[in-house]
Amino acid sequence: MTDIKAVLADAEDLLKQATNATGERATELRENAMALLKQAKEKASDVQVVVVEKSKLAARATDDYVHDHPWQAVGIAAGVGLLLGLLINRK
């Protein structure tokens, strides 16, 4: 995410420079900015793939745990529900 933010900041800077420039320099700056935006889009797509895969693994691990320990899962769910109910009731 830090890389994506840096690339977007660079692209924004190039676009600002392009608004002040004219002719070939403006075209070159816009093209560089578009290339940086494309790079950011690709990095964001890569991050999305990683997040989806990790989410699937976490969901699978949770499902396996619940199937292996159903009563503990029920107890945990009841405890979390009780805490949320108390917190909501306080307001």
Secondary structure, 3 states (H helix, E strand, C coil): CHHHHHHHHHHHHHHHHHHHCCHHHHHHHHHHHHHHHHHHHHHHHHHHHHHHHHHHHHHHHHHHHHHHCHHHHHHHHHHHHHHHHHHHHHC
